[in-house]
């Protein structure tokens, strides 16, 4: 089994699409106002937005995008107007992460884990 697609809720795709394009995702399907799909820049996975009338309550959705040159990428996004909640920093689980929210308040974690993503020292 391979995870190749994830869909997140959005109240306003016309507002969210440019945000994800600024992050570097390539828009490959646009069916406004209901649906949009993006191709990730690395690998074969896709990411999509689906219009909803109400967003989920609680902590919401956390989406992780791995970036090899995280610090450089974050500075590039800042120069494009993206505001970060948390700048890149090393985590105790051996990942380097930065955090932002999308227009619908979904939590995006841009990170780099390298070999530790699949093979941390505590792996079973």
LOMISE-511994 format. One record per residue: x, y, z of N, C-alpha, C in turn. Coordinates in steps of 0.1 Angstrom, whole numbers. Example, Ala and Ser with C-alpha at 12.3 -4.5 7.8 and 13.67 -1.06 7.14 Angstrom:
// residues 2
+-------+-------+-------+-------+-------+-------+-------+-------+-------+
!   n.u !   n.v !   n.w !  ca.u !  ca.v !  ca.w !   c.u !   c.v !   c.w !
+-------+-------+-------+-------+-------+-------+-------+-------+-------+
!   132 !   -57 !    78 !   123 !   -45 !    78 !   132 !   -33 !    78 !
!   128 !   -22 !    71 !   137 !   -11 !    71 !   129 !     0 !    79 !
+-------+-------+-------+-------+-------+-------+-------+-------+-------+
***
This chain:
// residues 124
+-------+-------+-------+-------+-------+-------+-------+-------+-------+
!   n.u !   n.v !   n.w !  ca.u !  ca.v !  ca.w !   c.u !   c.v !   c.w !
+-------+-------+-------+-------+-------+-------+-------+-------+-------+
!     8 !   -12 !     0 !     0 !     0 !     0 !     9 !    12 !     0 !
!     5 !    23 !    -7 !    12 !    35 !    -8 !     3 !    47 !    -7 !
!     5 !    56 !     2 !    -3 !    68 !     3 !     1 !    77 !    -8 !
!    -9 !    81 !   -16 !    -5 !    89 !   -27 !   -14 !   102 !   -28 !
!   -24 !   103 !   -20 !   -34 !   114 !   -21 !   -39 !   117 !    -7 !
!   -40 !   130 !    -4 !   -47 !   134 !     8 !   -56 !   146 !     4 !
!   -68 !   147 !     9 !   -77 !   158 !     7 !   -80 !   165 !    20 !
!   -79 !   178 !    20 !   -82 !   186 !    32 !   -94 !   195 !    29 !
!  -101 !   199 !    39 !  -113 !   208 !    38 !  -109 !   222 !    36 !
!  -117 !   230 !    28 !  -115 !   244 !    26 !  -128 !   251 !    25 !
!  -129 !   262 !    31 !  -141 !   270 !    29 !  -141 !   278 !    16 !
!  -129 !   282 !    11 !  -128 !   290 !    -1 !  -116 !   286 !    -9 !
!  -119 !   278 !   -19 !  -107 !   273 !   -27 !  -101 !   285 !   -35 !
!  -108 !   295 !   -39 !  -103 !   306 !   -46 !   -92 !   313 !   -38 !
!   -94 !   313 !   -25 !   -84 !   319 !   -16 !   -72 !   309 !   -13 !
!   -76 !   296 !   -12 !   -66 !   286 !    -8 !   -56 !   282 !   -19 !
!   -61 !   282 !   -31 !   -53 !   277 !   -43 !   -40 !   286 !   -44 !
!   -41 !   299 !   -44 !   -29 !   307 !   -45 !   -19 !   304 !   -34 !
!   -24 !   302 !   -22 !   -15 !   299 !   -11 !    -7 !   287 !   -13 !
!   -13 !   276 !   -18 !    -6 !   264 !   -20 !     3 !   265 !   -33 !
!    -1 !   273 !   -42 !     8 !   275 !   -54 !    20 !   283 !   -49 !
!    19 !   292 !   -40 !    30 !   300 !   -34 !    40 !   290 !   -27 !
!    34 !   280 !   -21 !    43 !   269 !   -15 !    51 !   261 !   -25 !
!    46 !   262 !   -37 !    53 !   254 !   -48 !    46 !   243 !   -54 !
!    34 !   240 !   -49 !    26 !   229 !   -54 !    20 !   233 !   -68 !
!    20 !   223 !   -77 !    15 !   225 !   -91 !     1 !   222 !   -92 !
!    -8 !   232 !   -95 !   -22 !   229 !   -97 !   -24 !   221 !  -110 !
!   -31 !   209 !  -108 !   -33 !   200 !  -120 !   -48 !   198 !  -122 !
!   -57 !   201 !  -112 !   -71 !   200 !  -114 !   -77 !   212 !  -107 !
!   -86 !   219 !  -114 !   -93 !   230 !  -108 !  -108 !   230 !  -112 !
!  -116 !   226 !  -103 !  -130 !   225 !  -105 !  -137 !   233 !   -95 !
!  -136 !   247 !   -96 !  -142 !   256 !   -87 !  -157 !   256 !   -87 !
!  -163 !   258 !   -76 !  -157 !   261 !   -63 !  -155 !   249 !   -54 !
!  -156 !   237 !   -60 !  -157 !   225 !   -52 !  -144 !   217 !   -49 !
!  -135 !   218 !   -59 !  -123 !   208 !   -57 !  -111 !   214 !   -65 !
!   -99 !   211 !   -59 !   -87 !   214 !   -66 !   -76 !   204 !   -62 !
!   -68 !   200 !   -72 !   -57 !   190 !   -69 !   -44 !   195 !   -73 !
!   -34 !   193 !   -65 !   -20 !   197 !   -68 !   -11 !   185 !   -69 !
!    -1 !   187 !   -76 !    10 !   177 !   -77 !    22 !   182 !   -68 !
!    27 !   173 !   -60 !    38 !   177 !   -51 !    51 !   177 !   -60 !
!    60 !   186 !   -56 !    72 !   188 !   -64 !    81 !   176 !   -64 !
!    81 !   168 !   -54 !    90 !   156 !   -53 !    81 !   143 !   -52 !
!    84 !   133 !   -58 !    76 !   120 !   -57 !    64 !   121 !   -66 !
!    55 !   112 !   -63 !    43 !   110 !   -71 !    30 !   113 !   -64 !
!    31 !   119 !   -52 !    19 !   122 !   -44 !    12 !   134 !   -49 !
!    -1 !   134 !   -46 !    -9 !   146 !   -49 !   -16 !   151 !   -36 !
!   -21 !   163 !   -36 !   -27 !   169 !   -25 !   -39 !   177 !   -30 !
!   -50 !   176 !   -24 !   -62 !   183 !   -29 !   -70 !   190 !   -18 !
!   -78 !   199 !   -23 !   -87 !   207 !   -14 !  -101 !   204 !   -19 !
!  -110 !   203 !    -9 !  -124 !   201 !   -12 !  -132 !   211 !    -4 !
!  -141 !   218 !   -11 !  -149 !   228 !    -4 !  -159 !   221 !     6 !
!  -160 !   227 !    17 !  -169 !   223 !    28 !  -176 !   235 !    33 !
!  -188 !   233 !    39 !  -195 !   244 !    44 !  -191 !   248 !    58 !
!  -185 !   238 !    65 !  -180 !   240 !    79 !  -167 !   232 !    81 !
!  -157 !   239 !    87 !  -144 !   232 !    90 !  -146 !   223 !   102 !
!  -138 !   213 !   103 !  -138 !   204 !   115 !  -134 !   212 !   127 !
!  -139 !   208 !   138 !  -136 !   215 !   151 !  -125 !   208 !   158 !
!  -119 !   214 !   167 !  -108 !   208 !   175 !   -94 !   212 !   169 !
!   -84 !   203 !   171 !   -71 !   206 !   167 !   -69 !   207 !   152 !
!   -79 !   201 !   144 !   -78 !   202 !   130 !   -69 !   192 !   124 !
!   -65 !   195 !   112 !   -56 !   186 !   104 !   -42 !   191 !   104 !
!   -33 !   181 !   105 !   -18 !   184 !   104 !   -13 !   178 !    92 !
!    -7 !   186 !    83 !    -1 !   181 !    71 !    14 !   183 !    71 !
!    21 !   173 !    68 !    36 !   173 !    68 !    41 !   173 !    53 !
!    49 !   183 !    50 !    56 !   183 !    37 !    71 !   183 !    40 !
!    78 !   173 !    35 !    92 !   172 !    37 !   100 !   180 !    27 !
!   109 !   188 !    31 !   117 !   197 !    23 !   132 !   195 !    26 !
!   140 !   191 !    16 !   154 !   188 !    18 !   162 !   200 !    23 !
!   159 !   212 !    18 !   167 !   224 !    22 !   157 !   233 !    29 !
!   152 !   228 !    41 !   142 !   234 !    48 !   145 !   249 !    51 !
!   156 !   252 !    57 !   159 !   266 !    61 !   158 !   276 !    49 !
!   164 !   272 !    38 !   164 !   280 !    26 !   150 !   281 !    20 !
!   143 !   271 !    20 !   129 !   271 !    16 !   120 !   280 !    24 !
!   122 !   280 !    37 !   114 !   289 !    46 !   118 !   303 !    43 !
!   130 !   306 !    41 !   134 !   320 !    38 !   128 !   325 !    25 !
!   128 !   315 !    15 !   122 !   318 !     2 !   107 !   321 !     4 !
!   100 !   313 !    12 !    86 !   316 !    14 !    83 !   329 !    21 !
!    91 !   332 !    31 !    90 !   345 !    38 !    91 !   356 !    28 !
!   100 !   355 !    19 !   102 !   366 !     9 !    90 !   367 !     0 !
!    82 !   357 !    -1 !    69 !   357 !    -9 !    57 !   360 !    -1 !
!    59 !   364 !    12 !    48 !   368 !    21 !    42 !   358 !    30 !
!    47 !   346 !    30 !    42 !   336 !    39 !    46 !   339 !    53 !
!    37 !   338 !    62 !    40 !   341 !    76 !    41 !   328 !    84 !
!    52 !   326 !    92 !    54 !   314 !    99 !    50 !   316 !   114 !
!    44 !   305 !   119 !    41 !   305 !   134 !    54 !   300 !   141 !
!    61 !   292 !   135 !    73 !   286 !   141 !    84 !   285 !   131 !
!    95 !   291 !   133 !   107 !   290 !   124 !   113 !   277 !   125 !
!   122 !   273 !   116 !   128 !   260 !   116 !   136 !   258 !   129 !
!   134 !   246 !   135 !   141 !   243 !   148 !   142 !   228 !   149 !
!   152 !   223 !   156 !   154 !   209 !   158 !   144 !   203 !   169 !
!   138 !   192 !   166 !   129 !   186 !   175 !   135 !   174 !   182 !
!   130 !   170 !   193 !   136 !   159 !   201 !   134 !   145 !   193 !
!   125 !   145 !   184 !   123 !   133 !   176 !   131 !   133 !   163 !
!   142 !   142 !   163 !   152 !   142 !   153 !   148 !   147 !   140 !
!   137 !   155 !   140 !   133 !   162 !   127 !   136 !   177 !   129 !
!   138 !   184 !   119 !   138 !   199 !   119 !   125 !   203 !   113 !
!   118 !   212 !   120 !   104 !   216 !   115 !   102 !   231 !   116 !
!    93 !   236 !   107 !    88 !   249 !   107 !    73 !   248 !   105 !
!    65 !   257 !   111 !    50 !   256 !   111 !    44 !   269 !   106 !
!    33 !   266 !    97 !    25 !   277 !    92 !    10 !   272 !    92 !
!     1 !   281 !    90 !   -13 !   277 !    89 !   -18 !   281 !    75 !
!   -26 !   273 !    69 !   -31 !   277 !    56 !   -43 !   286 !    58 !
!   -50 !   291 !    48 !   -61 !   300 !    49 !   -73 !   295 !    57 !
!   -74 !   281 !    58 !   -85 !   275 !    65 !   -80 !   270 !    79 !
!   -68 !   274 !    83 !   -63 !   271 !    96 !   -58 !   257 !    98 !
!   -56 !   250 !    87 !   -50 !   237 !    87 !   -35 !   239 !    91 !
!   -30 !   231 !    99 !   -16 !   232 !   104 !    -7 !   225 !    94 !
!     2 !   233 !    88 !    12 !   227 !    79 !    26 !   227 !    86 !
!    32 !   215 !    85 !    45 !   214 !    91 !    55 !   211 !    79 !
!    64 !   220 !    77 !    74 !   218 !    67 !    86 !   213 !    75 !
!    92 !   202 !    71 !   102 !   195 !    79 !   112 !   189 !    70 !
!   123 !   185 !    77 !   133 !   176 !    71 !   137 !   166 !    82 !
!   136 !   153 !    78 !   139 !   142 !    87 !   150 !   133 !    82 !
!   152 !   134 !    69 !   162 !   125 !    64 !   159 !   110 !    67 !
!   170 !   103 !    70 !   168 !    88 !    73 !   160 !    86 !    86 !
!   159 !    96 !    95 !   151 !    95 !   107 !   136 !    94 !   105 !
!   131 !    97 !    94 !   117 !    96 !    91 !   112 !    82 !    92 !
!   120 !    73 !    85 !   116 !    59 !    85 !   125 !    50 !    94 !
!   136 !    55 !    98 !   145 !    47 !   106 !   151 !    55 !   118 !
!   142 !    59 !   127 !   147 !    66 !   139 !   154 !    56 !   148 !
!   162 !    61 !   157 !   170 !    51 !   166 !   160 !    42 !   174 !
!   148 !    46 !   177 !   139 !    38 !   185 !   129 !    29 !   176 !
!   133 !    28 !   163 !   124 !    20 !   154 !   123 !     6 !   159 !
!   111 !     0 !   158 !   109 !   -14 !   162 !   116 !   -24 !   152 !
+-------+-------+-------+-------+-------+-------+-------+-------+-------+
***
